[in-house]
């Protein structure tokens, strides 16, 4: 990147176009400034109190691994810098230091892109504005925010020689700014596939630099899903650098690796001598970045630099806390909930999450077992899922217990025209008014149920559910990566019926994870059989083939890779869809499976089924996902419903 032009030497007033051209050429070929980004930050940057626990003068030595990264931004030989970093490593401060350096030392047109317009405005208000306010070197160079010329707004900062435009990846219009020499894209794995209808937001942003021979592109993010990760794909095209630390004992250089962290002693094992050393001992060692890809496939020098870093290097993240977080995530994964483990892999280790296979291959039919009663003792609550077709209704009643272990109670198919009342009367008998019995004679009813209302007999579904007091809820599935299982609650149709929007791709991932749990316990799925191994309670081979009717594949849509679930041509997938509805019904039931008593009464006196829960949650399905990286979703009349991890 060419640094700012030196001021023209003092001379007489230009006379004529020739002299003006000479002065222009002097500025064009003037030497660049001597400072790098890290040197500028150490000399001038003041860290604001509202954005850091350590306000005051910036000191690069506190996170020495950031020095080479920042200096790559000011290196004219490096056209692109890629940071595949875990969270809490100082990535945001690196971006701010780069912006401050550019404004002060190398003014030009700059584009900063965040995942959304709103997050961009928040970043401008909460991080950029305080930096400009508290860093004297910048305060007088950026337009006054109170000025009437509009030179300092949330989305644009003007300064002598350039401007900073702040955009959102969800808005094609915000990316369609004038050409920019420098583009910084933060958290690119959280960008939507397309900026409205304009196309890939990273490509749109980078395209702004095409007019500049000395352009600079900076991409940063913690990664997401393998095969769909933008930051991983960008990193693969760079030098692929890792941060090496010498062993405190034998001095052998190595990358800190989660697999060599001893959980008992909270120490990291040296790959060479095998000795264990503490976090302080390792992080006190002088490290260096080492490239694993110096030449490209054609033998040319790789100019784009990429840096990968995990939370093991963070001075703010204690290893004890990481171990505890991993253990909790791993326990949830054993119960069939992989979301917390994925967050840990992505956000703490800085690695992409690799899905386990594309479809369920286990022999579930052979896993059936003899039940001691219609409802086994481990069941605490009953839920139901119902699929609607033109000529039939298919339903499943399933019981859930501690750790989200579950037992299939009954699968049924009711044939008939679903636009006629008779089949709905049969459904009332099969699931609404029916009692299900434990071995001791205690009786239970279905606590919550979800019925599909999209595509078949929609009005009939609305008419049927509106009389059920919130116990049987209409649902509509929405496909797409990252949509939470319970997306939102809306009011539909002339009958003003509440309808729950489901993230079906998220649900299918959860179902698939549960079906792969191999041993009885948390997350395990049970099904009944007869003593002679014949099908019991409707769980036939047809049912089990339907559970495995879909597989997940990668497809390209207008040049974008995305995961989609596809159905085999001859397969019926109703059991698989219903399995998603069952998990949704459990999430809406508002129960804690690990602490609740059995939802049943004495013989002949079942617990009265409840309508809307006052504060439902995923319970044991997504226990704890409302904390940390998870985010709550509010659905009217259903209180707070925990949702899946933000993408």
C-alpha positions as CSV (number, residue, x, y, z in Angstrom):
1,X,0.0,0.0,0.0
2,X,1.4,3.4,-0.9
3,X,1.7,5.6,2.1
4,X,0.4,9.3,2.1
5,X,2.3,11.6,-0.1
6,X,4.9,13.9,1.4
7,X,4.2,17.6,1.4
8,X,5.6,19.4,-1.6
9,X,8.9,21.2,-0.8
10,X,8.7,25.0,-0.4
11,X,9.1,26.7,-3.7
12,X,7.9,29.6,-5.7
13,X,4.3,29.9,-6.7
14,X,3.6,27.5,-9.6
15,X,3.6,29.1,-13.0
16,X,1.7,27.2,-15.7
17,X,0.6,23.7,-16.1
18,X,4.1,22.3,-16.4
19,X,5.1,23.4,-12.9
20,X,1.8,22.1,-11.5
21,X,2.5,18.7,-13.1
22,X,6.0,18.7,-11.6
23,X,4.6,19.3,-8.2
24,X,2.1,16.5,-8.6
25,X,4.8,14.1,-9.6
26,X,6.9,15.1,-6.6
27,X,3.9,14.1,-4.4
28,X,3.2,11.0,-6.3
29,X,6.7,9.6,-5.8
30,X,7.3,10.9,-2.4
31,X,8.7,8.4,0.2
32,X,6.1,6.7,2.4
33,X,5.9,7.5,6.1
34,X,8.2,5.6,8.4
35,X,5.6,4.4,10.9
36,X,3.9,1.0,10.7
37,X,0.4,0.4,12.2
38,X,1.8,-1.1,15.4
39,X,4.3,1.8,15.7
40,X,1.5,4.4,15.1
41,X,-0.7,2.6,17.7
42,X,2.1,2.5,20.3
43,X,2.8,6.2,19.8
44,X,-0.7,7.7,19.4
45,X,-3.6,5.4,20.1
46,X,-5.6,5.9,23.3
47,X,-7.9,3.0,24.3
48,X,-11.4,4.3,25.4
49,X,-12.7,3.4,28.8
50,X,-16.2,2.3,27.6
51,X,-14.8,-0.3,25.2
52,X,-11.9,-1.9,27.2
53,X,-11.2,-3.1,30.7
54,X,-7.6,-1.6,30.2
55,X,-8.2,2.0,29.0
56,X,-5.3,4.3,28.3
57,X,-2.3,4.2,26.0
58,X,-2.2,1.3,23.6
59,X,0.7,-1.2,24.2
60,X,1.2,-3.7,21.4
61,X,3.6,-5.8,23.6
62,X,0.6,-6.9,25.7
63,X,-0.6,-8.9,22.7
64,X,2.6,-9.4,20.8
65,X,0.9,-11.7,18.3
66,X,-1.0,-8.7,16.9
67,X,2.2,-6.8,15.9
68,X,2.9,-8.6,12.6
69,X,-0.8,-8.7,11.8
70,X,-1.2,-4.9,12.1
71,X,2.0,-4.3,10.3
72,X,0.8,-6.4,7.4
73,X,-1.9,-3.8,6.9
74,X,0.7,-1.1,6.3
75,X,2.9,-3.3,4.2
76,X,2.7,-2.2,0.5
77,X,3.8,-5.7,-0.6
78,X,0.7,-7.3,1.0
79,X,-2.6,-6.8,-0.9
80,X,-4.8,-8.8,1.4
81,X,-4.8,-9.7,5.1
82,X,-7.0,-12.5,6.5
83,X,-7.6,-13.1,10.2
84,X,-9.2,-16.5,11.1
85,X,-9.3,-15.8,14.8
86,X,-11.2,-17.0,17.8
87,X,-13.0,-14.4,19.9
88,X,-11.5,-12.3,22.7
89,X,-8.1,-12.0,21.0
90,X,-8.1,-8.3,20.3
91,X,-9.3,-8.5,16.7
92,X,-11.5,-5.4,17.1
93,X,-8.6,-3.4,18.4
94,X,-6.5,-4.4,15.4
95,X,-9.2,-3.1,13.1
96,X,-9.4,0.2,15.1
97,X,-5.7,0.7,15.0
98,X,-5.6,0.1,11.3
99,X,-8.4,2.7,10.8
100,X,-6.6,5.2,13.0
101,X,-3.4,4.7,11.1
102,X,-5.1,5.2,7.8
103,X,-6.9,8.3,8.8
104,X,-3.7,9.9,10.2
105,X,-0.9,8.5,8.1
106,X,-2.4,7.2,4.9
107,X,-5.7,9.0,4.2
108,X,-7.8,7.5,1.5
109,X,-11.3,6.1,0.7
110,X,-12.1,3.3,3.2
111,X,-15.0,1.0,3.4
112,X,-15.8,-0.9,6.7
113,X,-18.4,-3.6,6.3
114,X,-20.1,-5.3,9.3
115,X,-22.8,-8.1,9.1
116,X,-25.7,-5.7,9.2
117,X,-26.4,-2.0,8.9
118,X,-27.4,-2.0,12.6
119,X,-24.2,-3.6,13.8
120,X,-22.2,-1.2,11.6
121,X,-23.9,1.8,13.3
122,X,-23.3,0.3,16.7
123,X,-19.6,-0.2,15.9
124,X,-19.4,3.4,14.7
125,X,-21.1,4.7,17.8
126,X,-19.5,2.5,20.4
127,X,-16.0,1.9,19.1
128,X,-15.0,4.3,16.3
129,X,-16.4,7.5,17.8
130,X,-14.7,7.0,21.2
131,X,-11.4,6.2,19.6
132,X,-11.5,9.5,17.6
133,X,-12.7,11.4,20.7
134,X,-9.9,10.1,23.0
135,X,-7.0,9.9,20.5
136,X,-5.7,13.5,20.1
137,X,-3.9,12.6,16.9
138,X,-7.3,11.8,15.3
139,X,-9.6,14.3,17.0
140,X,-8.8,17.2,14.9
141,X,-8.6,15.3,11.6
142,X,-12.2,13.9,11.4
143,X,-15.1,16.2,10.8
144,X,-16.9,17.6,13.8
145,X,-19.9,15.3,14.6
146,X,-21.9,18.5,15.5
147,X,-21.1,20.1,12.2
148,X,-23.8,21.0,9.7
149,X,-22.0,19.6,6.7
150,X,-22.8,16.0,7.5
151,X,-19.1,15.0,7.4
152,X,-19.3,12.9,10.6
153,X,-22.3,10.6,10.8
154,X,-22.8,7.0,12.0
155,X,-22.3,5.7,8.5
156,X,-19.6,8.2,7.2
157,X,-16.6,9.9,8.6
158,X,-14.8,12.5,6.4
159,X,-11.2,13.6,6.9
160,X,-8.6,15.4,4.8
161,X,-7.7,13.2,1.9
162,X,-10.4,10.6,2.3
163,X,-13.5,9.2,4.1
164,X,-14.6,6.1,6.0
165,X,-17.9,4.6,4.9
166,X,-19.6,2.1,7.2
167,X,-21.9,-0.4,5.7
168,X,-23.8,-3.6,6.4
169,X,-23.5,-6.9,4.5
170,X,-27.3,-7.2,4.4
171,X,-27.7,-4.0,2.3
172,X,-26.6,-3.9,-1.3
173,X,-27.2,-0.2,-1.3
174,X,-24.8,0.5,1.5
175,X,-22.1,-1.4,-0.3
176,X,-22.6,0.6,-3.5
177,X,-20.5,3.5,-2.4
178,X,-17.9,5.2,-4.5
179,X,-14.6,3.3,-5.2
180,X,-12.5,2.7,-2.1
181,X,-8.9,1.9,-1.9
182,X,-9.1,0.0,1.4
183,X,-11.9,-2.4,2.4
184,X,-12.2,-4.0,5.8
185,X,-14.8,-6.8,6.2
186,X,-15.4,-7.9,9.8
187,X,-17.1,-11.2,10.8
188,X,-17.6,-12.3,7.3
189,X,-18.9,-15.8,8.3
190,X,-21.9,-14.0,9.7
191,X,-22.7,-12.3,6.5
192,X,-25.9,-13.3,4.6
193,X,-25.4,-15.3,1.3
194,X,-26.5,-12.2,-0.6
195,X,-26.8,-8.5,0.1
196,X,-30.4,-8.3,-0.8
197,X,-30.5,-9.3,-4.5
198,X,-27.1,-7.8,-5.3
199,X,-24.9,-10.9,-4.7
200,X,-22.2,-12.0,-2.3
201,X,-21.5,-9.0,0.0
202,X,-17.8,-9.8,0.3
203,X,-17.4,-9.7,-3.5
204,X,-19.4,-6.5,-3.7
205,X,-17.2,-4.8,-1.1
206,X,-13.9,-6.0,-2.6
207,X,-15.1,-5.0,-6.0
208,X,-15.0,-1.3,-4.7
209,X,-11.2,-1.6,-4.8
210,X,-10.8,-2.6,-8.5
211,X,-9.8,0.9,-9.6
212,X,-6.8,1.0,-7.4
213,X,-3.4,-0.6,-8.1
214,X,-2.4,-0.2,-4.5
215,X,-5.7,-1.5,-2.9
216,X,-5.8,-3.3,0.4
217,X,-8.4,-5.9,1.6
218,X,-8.7,-7.0,5.2
219,X,-11.1,-9.9,6.0
220,X,-11.7,-11.1,9.6
221,X,-14.0,-13.6,11.4
222,X,-14.3,-16.5,13.7
223,X,-15.3,-19.4,11.4
224,X,-18.6,-21.3,11.1
225,X,-19.5,-24.5,9.2
226,X,-16.8,-26.3,7.1
227,X,-17.5,-26.0,3.4
228,X,-19.6,-22.8,3.9
229,X,-17.0,-20.7,5.7
230,X,-16.0,-17.6,3.9
231,X,-13.1,-16.9,6.2
232,X,-11.7,-20.4,5.9
233,X,-11.9,-20.2,2.1
234,X,-10.1,-16.9,2.1
235,X,-7.5,-18.2,4.6
236,X,-6.7,-21.1,2.3
237,X,-5.6,-18.7,-0.4
238,X,-3.0,-17.0,1.9
239,X,0.3,-17.8,3.5
240,X,-1.6,-19.7,6.2
241,X,0.4,-18.5,9.2
242,X,0.3,-20.0,12.7
243,X,1.8,-18.5,15.9
244,X,4.7,-20.5,17.3
245,X,5.9,-20.3,20.9
246,X,9.1,-21.9,22.2
247,X,8.7,-24.5,24.9
248,X,9.6,-22.9,28.3
249,X,11.9,-26.0,28.9
250,X,13.4,-27.3,25.7
251,X,12.7,-24.3,23.5
252,X,11.1,-26.3,20.7
253,X,8.8,-24.1,18.7
254,X,5.2,-25.2,18.4
255,X,1.6,-24.1,18.0
256,X,-0.6,-24.3,21.1
257,X,-3.0,-27.1,20.5
258,X,-6.2,-27.9,22.4
259,X,-5.5,-31.6,22.1
260,X,-2.3,-31.2,24.2
261,X,-4.0,-29.3,27.0
262,X,-4.0,-31.4,30.2
263,X,-7.4,-30.9,31.9
264,X,-6.3,-32.1,35.3
265,X,-3.3,-29.8,35.7
266,X,-4.5,-27.1,33.4
267,X,-1.1,-27.2,31.6
268,X,-0.1,-27.5,28.0
269,X,2.2,-30.4,27.0
270,X,5.3,-29.7,24.9
271,X,5.2,-31.7,21.6
272,X,8.9,-32.3,21.8
273,X,10.0,-33.0,25.5
274,X,6.5,-33.9,26.8
275,X,6.7,-31.6,29.8
276,X,3.7,-29.7,31.1
277,X,3.8,-25.9,31.5
278,X,1.2,-23.4,32.7
279,X,-0.6,-20.7,30.7
280,X,1.6,-18.0,32.2
281,X,4.8,-19.9,31.3
282,X,3.8,-20.4,27.7
283,X,2.4,-17.0,27.1
284,X,5.5,-15.3,28.5
285,X,7.6,-16.8,25.7
286,X,8.5,-14.7,22.7
287,X,6.5,-16.0,19.7
288,X,6.6,-15.6,15.9
289,X,4.3,-16.2,13.0
290,X,5.4,-19.0,10.6
291,X,3.9,-19.5,7.1
292,X,2.9,-22.9,5.9
293,X,2.2,-21.8,2.4
294,X,5.0,-19.6,0.9
295,X,4.5,-20.6,-2.8
296,X,1.2,-21.0,-4.7
297,X,0.4,-24.0,-6.9
298,X,2.1,-22.4,-9.9
299,X,5.3,-21.7,-7.9
300,X,4.7,-18.0,-7.4
301,X,5.2,-16.2,-4.1
302,X,2.0,-15.9,-2.0
303,X,1.4,-12.3,-1.3
304,X,-1.8,-12.4,0.7
305,X,-1.1,-13.1,4.4
306,X,-3.4,-15.1,6.6
307,X,-3.3,-15.6,10.4
308,X,-5.0,-18.3,12.4
309,X,-5.2,-18.0,16.2
310,X,-7.1,-19.8,19.0
311,X,-8.2,-18.6,22.5
312,X,-5.3,-20.5,24.0
313,X,-3.2,-17.4,23.2
314,X,-5.6,-14.9,24.8
315,X,-4.3,-13.0,27.8
316,X,-7.9,-12.4,28.9
317,X,-9.2,-15.9,28.6
318,X,-8.1,-18.3,31.4
319,X,-7.5,-21.9,30.4
320,X,-9.5,-23.1,33.4
321,X,-12.6,-21.3,32.1
322,X,-12.0,-22.8,28.6
323,X,-11.9,-26.3,30.0
324,X,-15.1,-25.8,32.0
325,X,-16.8,-24.4,28.9
326,X,-15.7,-27.3,26.8
327,X,-16.9,-29.9,29.4
328,X,-20.3,-28.4,29.5
329,X,-20.5,-28.2,25.7
330,X,-19.3,-31.8,25.4
331,X,-21.9,-33.0,27.9
332,X,-24.6,-31.3,25.9
333,X,-23.3,-32.8,22.7
334,X,-23.6,-36.3,24.2
335,X,-27.2,-35.5,24.9
336,X,-27.7,-34.7,21.2
337,X,-27.2,-31.0,21.4
338,X,-24.2,-30.0,19.3
339,X,-24.8,-26.3,19.2
340,X,-22.8,-25.4,22.3
341,X,-19.9,-27.6,21.1
342,X,-20.0,-25.9,17.7
343,X,-19.8,-22.5,19.4
344,X,-16.8,-23.6,21.3
345,X,-15.0,-25.0,18.2
346,X,-15.8,-21.9,16.2
347,X,-15.4,-19.1,18.8
348,X,-12.8,-20.5,21.1
349,X,-10.6,-22.7,18.9
350,X,-11.0,-20.7,15.8
351,X,-11.8,-23.8,13.7
352,X,-14.7,-24.6,11.4
353,X,-17.4,-27.0,12.6
354,X,-17.5,-30.2,10.6
355,X,-20.8,-31.9,10.5
356,X,-21.0,-35.6,11.2
357,X,-22.0,-37.1,8.0
358,X,-24.9,-36.3,5.7
359,X,-27.7,-38.6,6.8
360,X,-28.5,-41.2,9.5
361,X,-27.0,-44.5,8.6
362,X,-27.6,-46.4,11.9
363,X,-29.9,-49.5,11.9
364,X,-32.6,-48.0,14.0
365,X,-35.2,-50.8,13.3
366,X,-33.0,-53.4,14.9
367,X,-32.6,-51.2,18.0
368,X,-36.3,-51.6,19.0
369,X,-36.9,-53.0,22.5
370,X,-39.6,-54.5,24.6
371,X,-41.5,-51.9,26.8
372,X,-42.7,-52.8,30.2
373,X,-45.8,-50.6,29.7
374,X,-47.4,-48.3,27.1
375,X,-45.4,-45.4,28.6
376,X,-42.0,-46.5,30.1
377,X,-41.0,-45.3,33.6
378,X,-38.3,-42.8,32.3
379,X,-40.9,-40.6,30.6
380,X,-41.8,-37.3,32.3
381,X,-43.8,-35.5,29.6
382,X,-45.7,-36.4,26.4
383,X,-45.7,-34.4,23.2
384,X,-47.1,-34.9,19.8
385,X,-46.3,-34.0,16.2
386,X,-48.8,-34.1,13.3
387,X,-48.2,-33.9,9.6
388,X,-51.0,-33.0,7.2
389,X,-51.4,-34.4,3.6
390,X,-54.3,-34.2,1.3
391,X,-55.5,-37.7,2.0
392,X,-54.3,-38.5,5.5
393,X,-53.0,-37.2,8.8
394,X,-49.8,-38.8,10.3
395,X,-48.9,-38.3,14.0
396,X,-46.5,-39.5,16.6
397,X,-46.7,-39.3,20.3
398,X,-43.4,-39.3,22.1
399,X,-42.3,-39.2,25.7
400,X,-39.3,-37.3,26.9
401,X,-37.3,-37.8,30.2
402,X,-34.2,-36.5,31.9
403,X,-31.4,-35.5,29.5
404,X,-33.9,-35.4,26.6
405,X,-33.8,-39.2,26.4
406,X,-37.0,-40.1,24.6
407,X,-39.4,-43.0,24.0
408,X,-41.7,-43.5,21.0
409,X,-45.2,-44.2,22.3
410,X,-47.3,-44.4,19.1
411,X,-47.1,-43.6,15.4
412,X,-50.4,-43.5,13.6
413,X,-51.9,-42.8,10.1
414,X,-55.5,-41.6,9.8
415,X,-56.7,-41.8,6.2
416,X,-59.4,-39.5,4.8
417,X,-60.0,-36.2,3.1
418,X,-58.3,-33.6,5.3
419,X,-60.7,-31.0,4.1
420,X,-63.6,-33.0,5.5
421,X,-64.5,-33.0,9.2
422,X,-64.5,-36.8,9.8
423,X,-60.7,-37.3,9.8
424,X,-60.3,-34.4,12.3
425,X,-62.8,-36.1,14.6
426,X,-60.6,-39.2,14.4
427,X,-57.6,-37.1,15.3
428,X,-59.4,-35.9,18.4
429,X,-59.9,-39.4,19.6
430,X,-56.3,-40.5,18.7
431,X,-54.4,-37.7,20.5
432,X,-56.5,-34.9,22.0
433,X,-58.8,-36.7,24.5
434,X,-56.8,-39.9,24.9
435,X,-55.0,-41.2,28.0
436,X,-51.6,-43.0,27.9
437,X,-50.7,-45.3,30.8
438,X,-47.6,-46.0,32.8
439,X,-46.9,-49.4,34.3
440,X,-48.3,-48.4,37.7
441,X,-51.6,-47.3,36.2
442,X,-50.8,-43.6,36.3
443,X,-52.3,-41.8,33.3
444,X,-50.9,-38.9,31.2
445,X,-52.2,-36.7,28.4
446,X,-50.3,-34.9,25.6
447,X,-49.0,-31.7,27.1
448,X,-48.1,-29.9,23.8
449,X,-48.4,-30.7,20.1
450,X,-47.4,-29.1,16.8
451,X,-49.3,-29.6,13.6
452,X,-48.1,-28.5,10.1
453,X,-50.3,-25.8,8.5
454,X,-48.3,-25.1,5.4
455,X,-49.4,-26.5,2.0
456,X,-52.3,-28.8,2.9
457,X,-55.7,-28.0,4.4
458,X,-54.5,-24.8,6.0
459,X,-57.9,-23.4,6.9
460,X,-58.9,-26.8,8.4
461,X,-55.7,-26.8,10.6
462,X,-56.5,-23.3,11.8
463,X,-60.1,-24.1,12.5
464,X,-59.0,-27.2,14.4
465,X,-56.2,-25.7,16.5
466,X,-58.2,-22.6,17.6
467,X,-60.4,-24.8,19.7
468,X,-57.6,-26.4,21.6
469,X,-56.7,-23.7,24.0
470,X,-53.0,-23.4,23.0
471,X,-52.3,-27.1,23.6
472,X,-52.2,-28.0,19.9
473,X,-50.4,-25.3,17.9
474,X,-50.2,-24.6,14.1
475,X,-46.7,-24.4,12.8
476,X,-45.0,-23.4,9.5
477,X,-41.5,-24.4,8.6
478,X,-38.9,-22.1,7.2
479,X,-35.8,-23.4,5.6
480,X,-32.4,-21.8,5.9
481,X,-29.1,-22.1,7.7
482,X,-29.0,-20.6,11.2
483,X,-32.8,-20.0,11.6
484,X,-33.6,-21.0,15.2
485,X,-35.9,-23.9,15.9
486,X,-38.5,-21.6,17.3
487,X,-38.3,-18.5,15.1
488,X,-41.3,-16.4,15.9
489,X,-45.0,-16.3,16.7
490,X,-47.4,-14.7,14.2
491,X,-51.1,-14.3,13.7
492,X,-52.4,-15.8,10.5
493,X,-55.6,-15.8,8.4
494,X,-59.1,-14.4,8.9
495,X,-59.5,-16.6,12.0
496,X,-56.5,-14.8,13.7
497,X,-54.9,-18.1,14.6
498,X,-51.5,-18.1,16.3
499,X,-48.9,-19.8,14.2
500,X,-45.3,-20.7,15.2
501,X,-42.6,-20.3,12.6
502,X,-40.0,-23.1,12.8
503,X,-36.4,-23.3,11.6
504,X,-36.7,-26.7,10.0
505,X,-33.0,-27.0,9.0
506,X,-32.0,-26.4,12.6
507,X,-34.6,-29.0,13.7
508,X,-33.4,-31.6,11.2
509,X,-29.8,-31.1,12.5
510,X,-31.1,-31.6,16.1
511,X,-33.1,-34.7,15.1
512,X,-30.1,-36.2,13.2
513,X,-27.8,-35.6,16.2
514,X,-30.3,-37.4,18.5
515,X,-30.7,-40.4,16.1
516,X,-26.9,-40.9,16.2
517,X,-26.7,-41.2,20.0
518,X,-25.7,-44.9,20.3
519,X,-26.1,-45.7,24.0
520,X,-29.2,-45.3,26.3
521,X,-29.0,-42.1,28.3
522,X,-29.1,-38.4,27.5
523,X,-30.5,-37.9,23.9
524,X,-31.0,-41.6,23.2
525,X,-34.2,-42.5,21.2
526,X,-36.2,-45.7,22.1
527,X,-38.9,-47.5,20.1
528,X,-41.1,-50.4,21.1
529,X,-41.4,-53.9,19.5
530,X,-43.5,-57.0,20.2
531,X,-42.0,-60.1,21.9
532,X,-41.9,-61.8,18.5
533,X,-40.0,-58.8,17.0
534,X,-43.0,-57.7,15.1
535,X,-43.8,-54.0,14.8
536,X,-45.5,-52.4,17.8
537,X,-47.6,-49.2,18.2
538,X,-47.2,-48.3,14.5
539,X,-43.4,-48.3,14.4
540,X,-43.0,-50.3,11.2
541,X,-40.2,-50.5,8.7
542,X,-42.0,-47.8,6.7
543,X,-41.7,-45.5,9.7
544,X,-37.9,-46.1,10.1
545,X,-37.3,-45.6,6.4
546,X,-39.1,-42.3,6.6
547,X,-36.7,-41.2,9.4
548,X,-33.8,-41.7,7.0
549,X,-35.6,-40.3,3.9
550,X,-33.6,-37.1,3.7
551,X,-30.0,-36.3,3.3
552,X,-28.1,-33.1,3.5
553,X,-26.0,-32.0,0.5
554,X,-24.1,-29.0,-0.7
555,X,-25.6,-27.1,-3.6
556,X,-24.6,-24.0,-5.5
557,X,-27.2,-21.2,-5.8
558,X,-26.1,-18.3,-8.1
559,X,-22.5,-19.2,-7.2
560,X,-23.1,-19.6,-3.5
561,X,-22.5,-22.8,-1.6
562,X,-25.3,-23.8,0.8
563,X,-26.5,-26.9,2.7
564,X,-29.9,-28.2,1.7
565,X,-31.9,-31.2,2.8
566,X,-33.2,-33.4,-0.1
567,X,-35.6,-36.3,-0.1
568,X,-35.1,-39.5,-2.0
569,X,-37.4,-39.7,-5.0
570,X,-39.5,-42.7,-3.7
571,X,-39.2,-42.0,0.0
572,X,-41.8,-40.6,2.3
573,X,-40.3,-38.2,4.8
574,X,-43.3,-37.6,7.1
575,X,-41.7,-39.4,10.1
576,X,-38.6,-37.2,9.8
577,X,-40.7,-34.0,9.6
578,X,-42.8,-35.1,12.5
579,X,-39.6,-35.7,14.6
580,X,-38.8,-31.9,14.1
581,X,-42.4,-31.1,15.2
582,X,-41.9,-33.2,18.3
583,X,-38.8,-31.2,19.3
584,X,-40.6,-28.0,18.6
585,X,-43.5,-29.1,20.8
586,X,-41.1,-29.9,23.6
587,X,-39.4,-26.5,23.3
588,X,-42.8,-24.8,23.5
589,X,-43.9,-27.0,26.5
590,X,-41.8,-24.9,28.8
591,X,-40.4,-27.8,31.0
592,X,-37.1,-28.6,32.5
593,X,-36.8,-32.3,31.9
594,X,-34.0,-32.8,34.5
595,X,-36.0,-31.3,37.5
596,X,-39.7,-31.7,36.7
597,X,-41.8,-34.4,38.2
598,X,-43.6,-36.9,36.0
599,X,-46.5,-35.2,34.2
600,X,-49.1,-37.7,35.1
601,X,-51.7,-38.4,37.8
602,X,-53.1,-41.4,39.6
603,X,-55.1,-44.0,37.7
604,X,-58.1,-42.3,36.1
605,X,-56.9,-38.8,37.2
606,X,-54.3,-37.6,34.7
607,X,-52.8,-34.2,35.2
608,X,-54.8,-31.6,33.4
609,X,-53.0,-30.7,30.2
610,X,-51.8,-27.2,30.1
611,X,-52.2,-24.5,27.5
612,X,-49.7,-21.8,26.9
613,X,-46.7,-21.9,29.2
614,X,-45.8,-18.6,30.8
615,X,-42.1,-18.8,30.1
616,X,-41.3,-21.8,27.9
617,X,-37.7,-22.7,26.9
618,X,-35.9,-25.4,25.1
619,X,-35.5,-27.2,28.4
620,X,-33.1,-30.1,27.9
621,X,-33.0,-29.7,24.1
622,X,-31.0,-26.5,24.0
623,X,-30.3,-26.1,27.7
624,X,-28.2,-23.0,28.3
625,X,-28.3,-21.7,24.7
626,X,-29.8,-18.4,26.0
627,X,-26.4,-17.7,27.6
628,X,-23.2,-16.5,26.1
629,X,-23.2,-16.6,22.3
630,X,-26.9,-17.7,22.2
631,X,-29.6,-15.0,22.0
632,X,-33.2,-15.0,23.2
633,X,-36.1,-14.7,20.9
634,X,-39.4,-13.2,22.1
635,X,-42.6,-14.7,20.8
636,X,-45.9,-13.0,21.7
637,X,-47.9,-14.9,24.3
638,X,-45.1,-17.4,24.7
639,X,-42.6,-15.4,26.7
640,X,-38.9,-15.9,26.0
641,X,-38.1,-18.9,23.8
642,X,-34.4,-19.9,23.8
643,X,-33.2,-20.0,20.3
644,X,-30.2,-21.6,18.5
645,X,-26.8,-20.0,18.4
646,X,-26.6,-16.8,16.3
647,X,-25.0,-17.3,12.8
